[in-house]
Structures are given as C-alpha cells and as structure tokens.
Amino acid sequence: MTAPPSPETVTTYLEDGARIAGILLVWGVLTWFFRYGLMAFPGLDVVFGFVGVLNAVLYVAYRTLDYHHALAEDG
C-alpha cells in the first residue's frame, strides 16, 4: 500500500475556498438580479441558483478527482 501524497499547504486550501466562494458569489448575484432586479423572466432566479450550486459541487468533484489522479501517479 502506498502512502498518500503529502498534504497541500494551507494557502492552497484557502485559495480553493476562495474560488468556491467566488463561484457562489457570482451566481448568487445573478440569482439576486433576476429575482429582484429584472423580473421580466420569472423562474430564472431559481435556475441560476441551482446552476451556481451545481457549479460549486462540480468544482469540488474536479478537485477530488485531481487529488486521486495525483495519488495514482505517485503510486
């Protein structure tokens, strides 16, 4: 059994957290805009909200797969 790769630095984890927060902030602003600003398209606020959360989940899945690929390359 191989040892897992060394953990990333705290800075790397903070950068990833900031990216996730940025993703959610951008999609949250779009959601807010379509809910309270531009009401000509009802229901788009919910769509943008779901897309934003899905985008953040996909980013976390990407980072998880990236970690496992690095683990497989080291082994």
Stockholm file with secondary structure:
# STOCKHOLM 1.0

chainA/1-75         MTAPPSPETVTTYLEDGARIAGILLVWGVLTWFFRYGLMAFPGLDVVFGFVGVLNAVLYVAYRTLDYHHALAEDG
#=GR chainA/1-75 SS CCCCCCCCCHHHHHHHHHHHHHHHHHHHHHHHIIIIICTTSTTHHHHHHHHHHHHHHHHHHHHHHHHHHHHHHHC
#=GC SS_cons        CCCCCCCCCHHHHHHHHHHHHHHHHHHHHHHHIIIIICTTSTTHHHHHHHHHHHHHHHHHHHHHHHHHHHHHHHC
//
